[in-house]
């Protein structure tokens, strides 16, 4: 489930970072990206089947070829079927986002990499013929890597995706241990000679490996990045969370949202003792979960967020009671109300503040506001009290002729009720999800 919030956090960060050129230098935005990357780390170790991303433990490479000495009898080694363990246990220590067509830059530390492979060799090493084969093992300790790259935005099927166009990696290793074993015919002298050479010249051997290692690691990392980004549309990342909300999220105590239930709203369409009044009770709204997040703006430093959302259609049913005169007709009575609302666009503003609970930081909701508009509205009443056809026809004529005006009358009460529901929902999320799982 944390993957949902990682992707949402990355989406919020990405949107925030595109606001202006100063934003990409905001340390809070940088911290936001770093947090999203670190939360993704455990899933790189296990793989993410939903997006066809395999585990990087072990990290697989096909072959490295090394020429350790020159001349016709120069010592040459080929490493094959290389398994690298520990790549997912990285720490992102510094991040500089892409700005003004300059590459992004990340600094990464990996405490330990273990390498196992098969090897074949030929030539002379320390005056000994050293042709043969066996297994190669290495430990690289305290690896510092600098990753630089360029990204672009591609469009596919009306969706926008990030793509890593170029990626270069450089790395340095503080401590190196290398050895061979299981040499052909168990040649003890050759084994000791090779291990002595590797022990005394670890950094030099690494320098020879480095150009090929950089090239292959850069290609593999770029492939992994693009596989991840291919399944993550820029404008739909937040909707990964929404899709799970439609089914409910038991881990957060969130039940299925359909239907949304509102106890009561009222409208007043005229003044005086005979002004028309209507009260709608036990309102059930369907279709709210079919929501799409189409925009996010954020100010991470002050924990302010604005979401723009779109809902294709909401169907509502309710019981109503009315009193007063409508179109010269006495319209007191009751019955059933129905409404079809199409093309709903909604904006929600959230402001929060961090606070400490049991040694962990959580967000506390400070303010929530919302507004919405509806493009097309159809409404009606049926089963009017006493089956009065005249009142029912008058009400339906008035409602459908003045649907937008009726919505304006409903809106203040409706917004108040919806904000109360959203407040409970957001407070539940904030109470269950630590701050660092959102944007750190």
N, C-alpha and C positions, 0 to 999 in steps of 0.2 A: 504493500500500500504506500510505502514511502516514495516509491517511484513517481506516483501521481504528484506529490507535493514538490519533488525535485524538479519535474518538468514544468510545473506551474511557476516555481521560483525562477527557473532559468528564463521562462517566458516573460515574467514581470521584469526581470533584470534587463533582458534584451530590449524590451519596449522602452524601458527607462533610459537605456543607453543610447537610444536613437533620438532623444528629444532635442539635443543640441550638442555642439562640439565641446562645451564645458563639462557636460554630464559624464563623458567617458573618462574624465580625470577625477571624478568624484570618488573618494576612497570608499564611500558606502556602496557605490555601484560595484566597485572592484570586489569588495568583501562579499557582496551578493553573489557574483559569479563564482567566487572561490568556494562559498558554501554549497552552491548547487553542484559543483564538480565533486567536492568531497563526499556529498551524500550519494552521488552516483557510483562512487568507487566500489562499495560492496557488491553492486550488481554487475560490475565488470568482472569480478572474480567468479561469480556464479553463472554469468550470462543472462541475457534478457530475451527469452524465447518469443515474446510478443512482437519484437522488432527484428527477429532473426539474428540477434547479436550473440555470437558464441562466447564462452568463457575465455578469458585471457590467462587463466591458470591451468596448465602452463601456456605460455606464449610460444607459438610455434614458428620456427624459421626453417627454410629448406636447406640452405648451404652457405658456407663461408669458405673462401679459398685464400690461403696465406702463403706468401713467399718470405721465409724468415732469413735466408742467406742467398747470395747471388752466385753466378757461375754455372757451369754445366752440371755440377753436382750439388747445386744449391738445395737447401732443405725446404720442401714444400709440403703443406698440410691442407687437407680438405676436411672440413667439419660438415657432417650431414645429419639430418633428422634431429635438429637442435630444439631442445625443450628448455624454456626459460621460466623460472618460477620466481614470484615476488613482484612482478610488474604492477599488480593492482594495489600494492601497499605503498602508494606514493603520497607525497604532500605537495600541494601547490603553494609555493612560498611567495611568489610574486606574479602579478598579471598586469599587462599593459594592453588595453583594447585597441583594435584597429581604428585609426584616425587619419583623415585626409589622405586616403589611399596608401597609408603606411601599413606595414605588417603588424599583426598582433604579436605579442611576445609573452611567453610564460616560462617561469623558472620552477623546476620540479626536482624534488629530492626523493630518492628511493633508498631506504636503509640497506637492503640486501637483495642481490639477484643471484640465484643459483642456476648454473647452466650444465646440462647433461647432453652429450651427443656421441655419435659414432665418428671416428676419424680414420683417414688413410693418409699415409705419408710416404715421401720418397726423397732420396738424396742423402747427403752426409751431414751429420750433426756432431760437433766436437770430435772430429776425426773418425767418428764411427758411422758406418753405413746404417742409416736409420729408416729404411723403407719398411713398411708394415702397416698394421691397423690395430684398432682397439677402441676403448671408450675414453672420452675426454670429459673432465669435470672442472668446473671453475666456480669461484665465489667472488663476486664484485661487491665490495662494501662501500657505503656512503657515496652513492652516485648522484651527481648534480648534472641536470640536463637543462638546456635552453632550447625551447621550441619556438620557432617563428613561422608565420604563415599568412597567407592571404585568403580571404573568403569573398564570395559573391552571393547574390540572391538569384535563384532560378525560379521560373514559374512553370508549373505542370498542372494541367487540368484545373486552372483557375486558383491554384494554391501556390503560395510562395514558400520556398525552402532555402535554407542556407547550404552552401557547398564550399568545402575547403578546396581551393584551386591549387595551392602550393603549400608545402610544409617541409621545413628543414629542421633537423635536430642536431645538436652538438652535445657531447657529454664528456664528463671527466669522472674518473674513479679514484677514490683515495687509496683503498687497499685492494690488492688483487692476489688471489690464490688459484693456481692452476695445477692440474695433475692429469696423468694418464694411467690407465690400468688395463688389464686383460689384453695385453699386447700379444700379437701373433706368436704362437709357440712359447708364450710366457717367458720371453727373453728378459731375464732379470737385469742384466747389464744395460741393455737398451732402455728398459723401463727407468732405471735409476739415472741414466744419462739424460733422458728426455725430461724427467721430473726435476733434475738439478738445473737444467737449462731454463725450464719454465719458472722455477722458484727464484732464480737469480735475475731473470729478465722479464718478469711479469708485465711491467709497464711498457717495455719495448714491444713485446708481443701484442699488447693491447693497441699500441699505436699502429701496428700493421693491420690489425683487425678493424680499426676504427672507421676508415673510409667506407668499407663495405657495410659495416654494422650500422653506420649513420644512414646510408642509403636505404638499406632494407627496413630498418626501424621506421624511418620517415614514411616509406611507402605503406607499411602495415598500419601505422597510426593514422595516416590519412584515410586509408580504406575503412578502418573502424569508425572514425569520426563521420565519414560520409554515409556509412551504413546507418548510424544513429540518426543523423540529420535527415536522411531520406524518409524516415518514418515520423518526422517531427515538423509538420508545417509551422511556420513562424506564427501565423495568425490563428492556429488552432491548438496550440499547446495547452492553453488554459482549459480547453474543452475536454482534455483527457480527464481532468478532475470532474467536470460536469457530467461526462458519460458515466462515471462510477457513481455519482450522486443519484442518477436516475434509478439505479438498482438498490440504492441505500448503501451505507457504509457502516456495518455493525460495529467495527472496531472503534468508531467515533460516536456510537450511539445514535446514528442517523438512520431513520426509517425511510422507506420509499416515499417520495414527495407527492405522488399522485393519489388522491386529489389534494390540492391546497384547499383548506377549509377556513372560512372567515365567518365569525359568528353573526355580525350584523353591520350594515351600513344604511344610512338614511339620506334622503334628498328632500329639498323644499323648493317647489317651483313657482310659488306665488306668495304674496303677503296677505295679511288680513285673515279674518276668521274662516273664510272659505278657500284659502290658499291650498294648492294640492301638495300633499305630503305622502311620501312612500317610504316604507321600511322593508329592507331585504334581509332575510334571516337564513341561517344555515346554508351559506353559499358554498357550493362545491365547484372548484375550477379545475379543469383538465387541460393538459398540454403544456403546462408551465415547465416541465422537465425537459421538453424538446427545445432547450435554450442553447444558443451559440454565442460565445464570447467573441465579439468582433473588434474589440479595442481595449487596450489597457494603458493607462498613464500612471506614473508613480513618482513620488518624491521620497526616496528611501530614507534620507536623513531625518525626515519628520514623520515617517511611517504613514504617509497619505497615499491612497490608491483610488483610482477611478476606473470602473469597468463599464464598458458599453456592451449591451447584450441585445440579441434579437430573438424573438419567439414568433414562429410563423402563424400560429393560431392557438387561441384559448377558447374553450367552450365552458360556459358557466350555467349552473342551474341553482335556483333558490326559491324559497317561499316568500311571498310579499304580502304586505297589508298596506292599504292606502286610504286616504280621507281627503275630502275637499272636492272642488269642482275643476274639471279638466275639459276644455273646449265646450263650455256651456253645459256639460253633462255632469251630474252628480256621480263621482267616481269612487266613492267609498266602497271598500270591500277587500277581497283578498283572492289569492290564487297562486299560480306557479309562474315564475319568471325564467326565461332562457335568453342567453346571449352568445353570439359568435363574434369574437374579436380577432381580426387578422392584421398581420404586419405590425406587431408590437415592438417598439424600440424603447429600451430602458437604460438609464444611466444610474449607477450606484456609486456613491462616494463614501469612503471609509477612512477614518482617522483612528490610529491606535497608538498605544504607548507601551514600551517594554516594562516588565516587572519581574521580580525574582520569586520563584516558588520552589522550595526544597533544593536550592542550589542550581536550578535551571531557570533560564529566562523564557518567559511567555509574553505574548501580546495581550493587552487588555483593550477592549473596544472603548473608544472615547466618544465617537460620533459616527452616525450613519445617516445618510440622506439619499433620497432617490426621486426620480421623476420618470415619466413614461409618456409615450404618445401611441395612438392606435390609428392605423391608416383606414381600415374599413370596419364598420360595425353593423351588425344585424341583431335586433332585439325583439322580443315579443313576450306576451303573456298568454296563458291558457288556463283552462279549468277555473275560470273566474267564478267567485262565490255566487251561488244560485243560478249559474249558467247564463248570466246576463250577456246576450250576444251584442247588444248595443254598446255596453261598457267595454267589452273585450275588443270590439272593432275600433272604438274611439281611442282606446289606450294604444293599440298596435299601430294605428295611423299616426298618432302623435309621437310615439317612441321612434319609429323608423324614419319619420321626417326630421326629427330633432335629435338623432342619436349622438352626434358630437357634443351638442349642448347638454344633453343628459349626462354624458361622460364627465364634462366639466363640473357638473354639480356633484357627481359621485366622487370625483377625484380627491378632494381633501380628506374625506373620511376613508377612502380606499387606500390612499398613500399612508395614512396613519396606521391602518391595520397591517399593511404589507411591511412597513418599516419595523413594526413590532415583531412580525414573524422572522424577518431577515436578521434582526438584532439577536434573537434567540439562536438562530442558525449560526451566525458568525461567532457569537460568544462561545458556542459549543465547540466550533473548530479551534478557536484560539485557546480554549481551556485544555484541549487534547493534543495540540500540536505545538511543540516547543518553537520558540522564535527562530532558532538556527535552522530548523527544518523548512522554514518559509524563505527568509532572505538574509538571516544572520547579520 
